[in-house]
Amino acid sequence: MSYYIVFQEELDDVDAFEAFKTVAKAHEKLAEIAQEIGVTSLREFVGGADRVSEDFQDIAENEGWSSVDYQGAGGIDGWFDASDGLDTVRALMGYIESDPEVLKRPKATMEELRALETALEAALQAGVKFRFEVDE
């Protein structure tokens, strides 16, 4: 399983389809942490399969994934404010920094969370919404 960050509009210098595999593998533990510290779980930022972008559909087709291989709940319009995603990512990073033993691969997870933070900061600066798409 992998998470991919997708933006409502294209952003310069941001790889919109970078795979966040370590974060995806740790999603259950990260959801527990998010609940414990009172922030939205990363999984809540997943867009619905009926709102999957054409670019992601192309990637999925090239990888041989069927439409049931990626799914999500999504928001009202399927997009989320970058500031909300940043709140979650930064809170998770702070928690992991204070207790790295909570995860099996804290360094790899932190590296991916930092990459998410950078991408979400770019989206916030540009006023662009985001969502995650997941292949399972």
Secondary structure, 3 states (H helix, E strand, C coil): CEEEEEECCCCCCCCCCCEEHHHHHCHHHHHHHHHHHCCCCHHHHECCHHHCCHHHHHHHHHHCCCHHHCCCCCCCCCCECHHHHHHHHHHHHHHHHHCHHHCCCHHHHHHHHHHHHHHHHHHHHHCCCEEEEEEC
